[in-house]
Amino acid sequence: MLIFLTEQYADWEASYAAAELQAPHSAYTVKTVTLDGQPVSSIGGLKVLPDYSLEEVLRHEDIHMLILPGGNTWREAAAVPVKELLVHCTANNIPIAAICDATVFLGRYGFLDKAPHTSNSLEYLQEGAPAYKGENLYIHSQAVRTEALITANGTAPLEFAREILKLLEVREDEKIDRWYRFFKEGSVVSKNKSHCTCNGNFFTSSC
């Protein structure tokens, strides 16, 4: 499971998904990749030493999904080589999940022209990706999932994570929905007056 991190990446946008993908009930392992294999810092100042460089990861054949958090540098020239990784994933039927400005990067290079998708807004996407031609497939939604593509706006890290977990079948849909509601709505008393509790990254059987 790859998370591509750019300099000034939005650390909160993939955090919910990463935590669940690393949980005991998950069959996946999260790995990080940057352009040159060197550390990058998030908008919040969190520095990550990645597992791979872009060149190294292109030789891997066991990628289950590519996750692209947003950030402040997706529109810079330095990000352009990431397109090669997107081409690699598309050619090998590897799902791509992008949120916030990472969706603009996809739009710039035609990856949103043939599949239902969303972004921060249609106008935002059109402004940031002049070559974008997927207007008829744009959906005004927090997150949109197809078999090969997940997109979300920057206010929807939980919805983004939910769609990632469902596409990868990390847990049963019902349990994923309960996990989503717990973090979206808070600790809620159920009809039988028992509390829904969270044990680490996953729910107890009483939830």
Salt bridges, closest charged atoms under 4 A:
GLU20 OE1 - HIS25 NE2 3.01
ASP62 OD1 - HIS60 ND1 3.67
ASP101 OD1 - ARG75 NH2 3.01
GLU127 OE1 - ARG75 NH1 2.99
GLU159 OE2 - LYS184 NZ 2.85
GLU163 OE1 - ARG145 NE 2.52
GLU163 OE2 - ARG162 NE 3.22
GLU172 OE1 - LYS175 NZ 3.83
GLU174 OE2 - ARG178 NH1 3.35
ASP177 OD1 - LYS166 NZ 2.72
